[in-house]
Amino acid sequence: MPVKLTLLSAGYCNGQENHTLRNGRRVSRRYPALFALLQHPTEGYILFDTGYARRFYDVTRYFPNRLYNLITPVTITEEETAVSKLSALGIQPQQIRYVIVSHFHADHVAGTKDFPNARFICSETACIFARNTRGLRALSAAYIPELLPDDFLTALKYSRLLRPVTGTMNFGLNNTICLVMACCEWSRCRAMPADKWECWYKPLNAKFFWLLMFVGIVFRSGQ
């Protein structure tokens, strides 16, 4: 049985095109916070990131975190959260066994508190960043630690098989999952036949943290 992938979104933010695209125009664009649901035949339900959640408004009510929502205004309704989207598919939060965190921007981790039974996995680089970054330095990297579960950083596991912006996990049965979720100028991904896959990733010439994401996903399931 192959791994099943469903691409979903949980809210969005508004940002200037020229903050996310080199030579972009000075116009406002909507950037959806995408996340992926993976259904594995033996490992169960797995999330790749979580999108926004309503608690984002609580943690950005006061300065300095309020700057985040002022620079890239976020829109997320209860119906748009990951929990609601999964419920519409007949999946309860307690059924999520793993959450793979691509990186710690708020649009990728704001829903982590909603999955009490999940094990959290990220790259070694992202793990070190999350554990050692606080205050304005964290905010300047679009990271708000208050969005994470209380025991998140102590329970967090990292895998050297995961790259900072690419999640690759092998659950056995010859199934390999390759995903890219990154803040980037463009991301071109292509599924390849047999045991080959290719992805081209061009990093963004970032202007602080008010860029958010463009998402590409590469998925391959061995038979």
Summary of the structure (lengths in Angstrom):
residues: 223
radius of gyration: 16.8
end to end distance: 7.7
largest distance: 51.4
contacts: 734
relative contact order: 0.18
helix: 26%
strand: 35%
